[in-house]
């Protein structure tokens, strides 16, 4: 039985042919192809012309692999073994067409897979390089813009404190409004960059949700009234006052949604509703919902509006950069939530998100209020007539002038100037200072490096001098590195005059 199968399958794929010393076919079983007795093997196929050299070779056996034999309409891919005999050559021809074709397909698939993987790696590297370039550009752009913006805002504030006529006051208001818009744009671009690069981290703390809602109600009631709109705030009574989350980022999400709602509504009302979903253990699920009576959003645009720098053509007259909803989307993803929208053209839109936050079960609201009040307590001003000696380390003349004016307005400081990092140490060794206000980026030696030198100084009256850093770098990782260097506080440009003065007061003895 096995012999029958052997003949059926093996004999069909192997051909035996014997040729004499001159290459004349003596005998062939013609299993694979026809070779007539008495015909020349050299004339059958060009490959066999090499057999003459084999006959003269000292080797008794020679094998050839992957030999392609074109036979009219067929193509055989074979292995051929030539064995020398006393009166000629025995050719054993193996038909391995299927084997080689399968191998070729497997090899091709493997090569294509390797190429695809390499292309993916190259593409990822290219995307990483683009992302790195984009983030560096935004960081440098932000840094270079903050110094002149600080000067513009601060000088405008100083001018605003002088006597102005009606026309001048109106122009100054336009300047301040434009500066505030530019500041917000700068912060939006920075937020987008930080979200995209994964550098934005949530600062989770317990805070009063009621106070946050009261602030929003006060702010947007006024904004809505200026535009002839009605503003309404609703809150479910089951929602606790204190929750645990990132107050700043939640505030940023809600203000972006409310700003858009008021911007794109010409009449009617805008509302913010806080709905209760469920409570479980020490977690509460709630829905924030912002509703407007604006023009609505076309269905085909409901997904694209959350992309950066995207605006609806029908609403281009309202201005804006198209960053607000992109920031909302990114911040909510960090919080484990998702922004959703329902909209009807001509009737308005509803933006909403469900979010799960912790709330304190064990702490009483009363004690938390005391903690909150303590944190919000204002820094006490020094007594009238008391003056402190302050070293201002800043190389930008415009900002130097503005800061000097701010400090002089308090009537609490004697101010010395240094505009070169290399001059700071000699100055504080020769003079006694109560506090240092220091820019981070300076000629020769940067402010954070100078701070490390001061903190490592052997004399206590020098190493313990309070240092308030000012910087055009607004990335959280930059701020942390400056604090780790030994700065007591760091302010990002542009900053408010009140914040600067209060921060300085905080560290004065």
C-alpha positions in Angstrom: 0.0 0.0 0.0 2.7 2.5 1.0 4.6 1.6 -2.2 1.6 2.6 -4.2 1.4 6.0 -2.5 5.2 6.5 -2.8 5.0 5.9 -6.6 1.9 8.2 -6.8 3.5 11.2 -5.0 7.3 10.9 -4.9 7.8 9.6 -8.4 5.8 12.4 -9.9 8.3 15.0 -8.5 11.6 13.4 -9.4 13.0 12.7 -12.9 16.0 10.5 -13.6 18.0 11.1 -16.8 21.3 9.6 -18.0 23.5 11.2 -20.6 26.8 10.0 -22.1 30.2 11.8 -22.2 29.0 13.9 -25.1 25.7 15.0 -23.5 23.5 12.7 -25.6 20.4 11.5 -23.7 20.8 7.7 -23.2 17.7 7.2 -21.1 15.1 9.3 -19.3 11.9 8.4 -17.3 10.4 11.8 -18.5 8.4 12.2 -15.2 8.7 16.0 -15.3 9.4 16.8 -18.9 10.2 15.0 -22.2 13.8 14.2 -23.2 14.0 12.0 -26.3 16.6 9.3 -26.4 19.5 10.4 -28.7 18.8 14.2 -28.4 21.5 16.5 -27.0 20.9 17.7 -23.4 22.9 20.9 -24.3 20.2 21.9 -26.7 17.3 21.3 -24.3 18.0 24.2 -22.0 21.0 26.7 -21.6 21.6 25.5 -18.1 22.7 22.1 -19.2 25.6 23.6 -21.2 27.5 23.6 -17.9 27.5 19.8 -17.8 30.6 19.6 -20.0 32.6 21.3 -17.3 31.2 18.9 -14.7 32.4 15.9 -16.7 36.0 17.3 -16.6 35.7 18.1 -12.9 37.4 15.8 -10.3 34.3 16.0 -8.1 32.1 12.9 -8.3 28.9 14.7 -7.3 27.7 18.3 -7.8 24.3 19.8 -6.7 22.6 22.9 -8.1 19.8 24.6 -6.2 16.8 26.7 -7.4 17.4 26.1 -11.1 14.6 27.7 -13.2 13.7 25.6 -16.3 11.4 27.3 -18.7 9.4 24.7 -20.6 7.1 26.3 -23.2 4.2 27.5 -20.9 5.5 26.0 -17.7 8.2 27.1 -15.3 9.8 24.5 -13.1 12.0 25.5 -10.2 14.2 22.6 -9.5 17.2 21.2 -7.6 19.5 19.2 -9.8 22.1 16.6 -8.6 24.7 15.4 -11.2 26.5 12.2 -10.3 29.5 11.1 -12.4 29.5 7.5 -13.7 32.1 5.7 -15.8 30.2 6.1 -19.0 28.4 9.4 -18.4 26.3 11.5 -16.0 23.2 10.6 -14.0 21.0 13.6 -13.5 18.4 13.6 -10.7 16.0 16.5 -11.1 13.7 17.4 -8.2 10.6 19.5 -8.9 10.5 22.0 -5.9 8.4 24.6 -7.6 5.7 24.7 -4.9 8.4 24.8 -2.2 10.3 27.7 -3.7 7.2 29.6 -4.5 6.0 29.2 -0.9 9.4 30.2 0.4 9.4 33.3 -1.8 6.0 34.3 -0.6 7.0 33.9 3.0 10.2 35.8 2.5 8.4 38.6 0.7 5.9 38.8 3.5 8.7 38.9 6.0 10.5 41.6 4.1 7.4 43.6 3.7 6.8 43.3 7.4 10.3 44.4 8.2 10.0 47.4 5.8 6.6 48.3 7.3 8.1 48.2 10.8 11.1 50.3 9.7 8.8 52.8 8.0 6.7 53.0 11.2 9.8 53.6 13.3 10.9 56.3 10.9 7.5 57.9 10.9 7.4 57.8 14.7 10.8 59.3 14.9 9.7 62.0 12.5 6.6 62.7 14.6 8.7 62.8 17.7 11.1 65.3 16.1 8.2 67.4 14.9 6.6 67.4 18.4 9.9 68.2 20.0 10.5 71.1 17.5 6.9 72.3 18.1 7.3 72.3 21.9 10.7 74.0 21.8 9.3 76.6 19.4 6.3 77.3 21.7 8.5 77.4 24.8 10.9 79.8 23.1 8.1 81.8 21.6 6.4 82.0 25.0 9.6 83.0 26.7 10.5 85.8 24.2 7.0 87.2 24.3 6.6 87.4 28.0 9.2 90.1 28.6 7.7 92.7 26.2 4.2 91.7 27.3 5.1 92.3 30.9 6.4 95.7 30.0 3.3 96.6 28.0 0.9 95.6 30.8 2.9 97.1 33.6 3.6 100.4 31.8 -0.1 100.7 30.8 -1.0 100.2 34.5 1.4 102.9 35.6 0.0 105.3 32.9 -3.5 104.4 34.2 -2.6 105.7 37.6 -1.9 109.2 36.2 -4.4 111.9 35.2 -5.8 111.2 31.8 -8.5 112.9 29.7 -11.5 110.9 28.3 -9.9 110.1 25.0 -6.6 108.9 26.6 -8.5 106.8 29.1 -10.5 105.1 26.3 -7.3 104.4 24.3 -5.7 103.0 27.5 -8.7 100.7 28.1 -8.3 99.4 24.5 -4.6 98.8 25.2 -5.3 97.0 28.4 -8.0 94.8 26.8 -5.7 93.9 23.9 -2.9 93.1 26.4 -5.2 90.9 28.5 -6.4 89.0 25.3 -2.7 88.5 24.3 -1.9 87.2 27.7 -4.8 84.7 27.6 -3.8 83.6 24.1 -0.2 83.0 25.4 -1.6 80.9 28.3 -3.9 79.0 26.0 -1.0 78.1 23.6 1.1 77.1 26.6 -1.7 74.9 27.9 -2.1 73.2 24.6 1.6 72.5 24.4 1.8 71.1 27.9 -1.3 68.9 27.4 0.1 67.5 24.1 3.6 66.8 25.5 2.2 65.2 28.7 3.8 67.8 30.9 0.6 69.1 32.4 -0.1 67.5 35.8 -3.3 67.9 37.9 -2.9 69.6 41.3 -5.6 67.7 43.3 -6.7 69.4 46.6 -9.9 69.9 48.6 -11.7 73.1 47.7 -15.1 74.8 48.0 -17.1 74.1 44.9 -19.8 76.5 46.1 -17.2 79.4 46.2 -16.1 78.5 42.7 -19.7 78.6 41.4 -20.3 81.9 43.2 -17.3 83.4 41.4 -18.5 82.1 38.1 -22.0 83.4 38.7 -20.7 86.9 39.6 -18.3 87.1 36.7 -20.6 85.8 33.9 -23.8 87.6 35.2 -21.9 90.8 34.5 -20.5 89.6 31.1 -23.9 88.4 30.0 -25.6 91.6 31.1 -23.1 93.7 29.1 -24.2 91.8 26.0 -27.9 92.0 26.8 -28.1 88.3 27.8 -29.6 86.5 30.8 -27.3 84.3 32.9 -28.6 81.5 35.1 -26.8 79.2 37.5 -28.5 76.0 38.9 -27.0 73.6 41.4 -28.5 70.3 42.7 -28.9 70.4 46.5 -27.3 66.9 46.8 -24.0 68.1 45.6 -21.5 68.7 48.6 -19.8 72.0 49.1 -16.2 70.6 49.3 -14.8 68.3 46.7 -11.3 67.0 45.9 -9.9 67.9 42.5 -7.9 70.5 40.5 -9.8 73.7 41.1 -7.7 75.7 38.6 -8.2 73.3 35.7 -11.9 72.8 36.5 -12.3 76.6 36.5 -10.4 76.8 33.2 -12.7 74.3 31.6 -15.9 76.1 32.8 -14.7 79.6 31.8 -13.8 78.4 28.3 -17.2 76.9 27.9 -19.0 80.0 29.3 -16.9 82.4 27.3 -17.8 80.6 24.1 -21.5 80.5 25.1 -21.7 84.2 25.6 -19.5 85.0 22.6 -21.7 83.1 20.2 -25.1 84.2 21.6 -26.6 87.4 20.3 -29.8 87.1 22.4 -31.5 84.9 24.9 -29.7 83.4 27.8 -26.7 81.3 28.9 -26.9 78.9 31.8 -24.6 76.7 33.9 -26.2 73.7 35.6 -24.6 71.3 38.0 -26.6 68.1 38.0 -26.3 65.2 40.4 -25.7 61.7 39.0 -24.8 59.4 41.9 -22.8 59.0 45.1 -20.8 55.9 46.0 -18.5 55.7 49.0 -16.5 58.9 49.0 -17.0 59.7 45.3 -19.6 61.7 43.6 -20.6 61.7 39.9 -22.0 65.0 38.6 -22.7 66.7 35.3 -21.6 70.2 34.4 -23.8 71.6 31.6 -23.5 74.9 29.7 -26.4 75.9 27.6 -26.7 78.8 25.2 -29.2 80.2 22.7 -26.6 80.9 20.0 -26.7 80.1 16.3 -25.9 76.4 16.9 -23.3 74.2 15.2 -23.7 72.2 11.9 -23.7 68.5 12.4 -20.6 68.0 10.2 -18.6 70.3 12.5 -19.5 68.7 15.9 -16.2 66.7 15.9 -13.8 69.2 14.4 -14.6 72.0 16.8 -12.5 70.3 19.5 -9.4 70.4 17.3 -6.8 73.1 17.9 -7.1 76.4 16.0 -10.5 75.3 14.6 -13.3 77.9 14.2 -16.7 77.8 12.4 -16.8 79.9 9.3 -20.2 81.3 10.3 -18.7 82.7 13.5 -15.5 84.2 12.3 -16.8 87.7 13.1 -16.6 86.9 16.8 -12.8 86.4 16.6 -10.9 84.0 18.8 -8.2 81.5 18.1 -10.1 78.2 18.2 -8.1 77.0 21.2 -10.8 77.0 23.9 -12.6 73.8 23.2 -9.3 72.0 22.4 -8.1 73.0 25.9 -11.4 71.8 27.4 -11.1 68.5 25.6 -7.5 68.0 26.8 -8.1 69.0 30.4 -11.2 66.8 30.7 -9.2 63.8 29.4 -6.7 64.4 32.1 -9.5 64.4 34.6 -10.9 61.1 33.3 -13.9 62.8 31.6 -15.1 63.7 28.1 -16.7 66.8 26.6 -19.9 66.2 24.7 -22.2 68.5 22.7 -25.8 68.6 21.4 -26.6 71.4 19.0 -29.5 72.6 16.8 -28.9 75.2 14.1 -30.7 78.4 14.9 -31.6 77.3 18.5 -28.4 76.9 20.4 -26.0 74.4 21.9 -25.5 72.3 25.0 -21.9 71.4 26.1 -21.7 68.9 29.0 -19.4 66.5 30.8 -19.8 63.9 33.5 -17.0 63.8 36.1 -16.3 61.7 39.2 -14.5 63.4 42.1 -13.8 62.6 45.7 -15.4 64.5 48.5 -14.3 64.4 52.2 -16.6 62.3 54.4 -14.7 62.6 57.7 -14.1 66.4 57.7 -16.8 68.8 58.7 -17.6 71.8 56.5 -17.0 74.2 59.3 -13.4 73.1 59.9 -12.7 73.2 56.2 -14.1 76.8 56.0 -11.6 77.8 58.7 -8.8 76.3 56.7 -10.0 78.0 53.5 -10.3 81.3 55.3 -6.8 81.0 56.7 -5.4 80.3 53.3 -7.2 83.3 51.8 -6.0 85.6 54.5 -4.2 88.6 53.0 -0.5 89.2 53.7 0.0 92.1 56.2 1.7 95.2 54.9 4.7 96.5 56.7 4.1 99.4 59.0 4.3 102.9 57.5 7.8 104.3 57.5 9.5 100.9 57.6 11.8 100.3 54.7 13.7 97.3 53.5 16.7 97.0 51.3 16.0 95.1 48.1 18.4 93.9 45.3 16.8 93.9 41.9 18.6 91.6 39.5 17.2 92.2 36.0 18.9 92.9 32.6 15.8 94.1 30.7 15.7 97.9 31.0 12.0 98.2 30.4 11.1 95.6 33.1 13.7 97.1 35.4 12.0 100.5 35.1 8.5 99.0 35.7 9.6 96.9 38.7 11.4 99.9 40.2 8.2 102.0 39.9 6.1 99.3 41.5 8.5 99.0 44.4 8.7 102.8 44.9 5.0 103.1 45.0 4.9 101.0 48.2 7.3 103.4 50.0 8.7 100.4 51.7 11.9 99.7 49.7 15.4 101.0 49.0 16.3 99.4 45.7 19.7 98.5 44.2 20.1 97.3 40.6 22.3 94.6 39.1 22.0 93.6 35.4 24.7 90.9 35.1 24.7 87.6 36.8 28.4 87.7 37.6 28.0 90.8 39.7 25.4 89.5 42.2 27.7 87.6 44.6 30.1 90.6 45.0 27.1 92.9 45.6 25.5 90.8 48.4 28.8 90.2 50.1 29.5 93.9 50.3 25.9 95.1 51.1 23.3 93.8 53.5 19.9 93.0 51.8 16.6 92.0 53.2 15.4 90.3 50.0 16.4 89.7 46.4 14.1 90.0 43.3 15.9 88.0 40.6 15.2 87.3 37.0 16.2 83.7 36.0 17.7 84.4 32.6 20.7 86.7 33.0 23.9 87.5 31.2 26.8 85.3 32.1 25.3 83.4 35.1 21.6 82.5 35.3 19.5 83.3 38.3 18.9 79.7 39.4 22.7 79.1 39.4 23.3 82.2 41.5 20.6 81.0 43.9 22.5 77.8 44.4 25.7 79.7 45.1 23.9 81.8 47.7 22.3 78.8 49.4 25.7 77.2 49.7 27.4 80.3 51.1 29.0 79.7 54.5 27.6 82.8 56.2 24.0 82.6 57.4 23.1 86.3 56.8 23.8 85.7 53.1 22.6 82.1 52.6 19.3 82.8 54.2 18.3 85.9 52.1 14.8 85.4 50.7 14.9 85.2 46.9 11.8 85.8 44.7 12.4 84.6 41.2 10.8 86.1 38.1 10.9 84.2 34.8 9.5 84.1 31.3 9.5 80.3 31.5 6.0 79.2 32.5 6.4 75.4 32.3 5.7 73.7 35.6 8.9 71.7 35.4 10.9 75.0 35.0 9.2 76.5 38.1 9.9 73.4 40.2 13.6 73.4 39.2 14.0 77.0 40.2 12.3 76.3 43.6 14.6 73.3 44.0 17.6 75.6 43.4 16.6 77.5 46.5 14.2 80.3 45.4 11.5 81.0 47.9 8.9 81.8 45.3 8.8 82.1 41.5 6.5 84.4 39.5 5.9 83.9 35.8 5.8 86.9 33.5 3.5 88.7 33.0 2.3 89.1 36.6 0.1 91.5 38.4 1.6 94.3 40.5 -0.4 93.2 43.6 0.8 89.6 43.3 4.4 90.7 43.1 4.2 93.0 46.1 2.3 90.5 48.2 4.8 87.8 47.4 7.7 90.1 48.5 5.9 91.1 51.7 5.4 87.4 52.5 9.1 86.8 53.0 10.1 90.0 54.8 10.8 89.8 58.5 
